[in-house]
Amino acid sequence: MTWQEITGIAVAASVGTSGAVTLILKYIFQKNIDAHVENLKHDLQKEAFNAEMIITERHKIYSELTEYILKAEGLVQDYYDSYFGASYRRTYEEYNDVDFKNHFKELKVTNKLQSQFFQLYNDDPAKAIKWWRGIEDTLNGNYARQAIDNAKNFYLIKKIYLTVPMDEKAWLSIQCLYSLLRSSQTYLELRKQLEARNKTPDSDRENKVHHLAEASKQSIKDLIKGMRASIATPIAKRPSSAQ
């Protein structure tokens, strides 16, 4: 209530105009109510706008997080498939110098490693290819792990925008990829050691890796299904200022 309004009431009261006082009070009360309604409407519009912005940002993050996780899955799956017979692995028997150079360029192999390879290759191609396979195993594992690390880092930075169900699904997918890669690498190293002694690993170890591969695929399917459902949810229409 302003000083002028208070003064008006006092003047009206002094001359005995009780009806005028009542009208003035009603006017002031209604004026305050209208101002409160406008403020409330403004707050609701602001909240609706902020909610819309959060949902829009969340949808963008879902898309980017899916890309990170699918890229990691592709590299981990390639690593797994290459050593468990589910996909073709290069024998390099048909490769010549140019083929190897192009292949190394694609994999971003250092000049030092390339020089070591060609020195061996000129003396004994079979020995050089065997040596390269060991390097290739390490590189492929490193690339896969780096991709998972990238997905995890993005997830940790953006998790504040994720709903609880999607947060849990994303984290489970990342952990499954780590487990699959670690188990594949451990099994591969064990297999190499045993093969050097003309032995083979027991089937239980290999089956464990296969089970992890299936669990990883399922976790990512569930993640993508959840993200699609979330993105398909329409954004609530915010109130119009004209209302």
Disulfide bonds with the S-S distance in Angstrom:
none
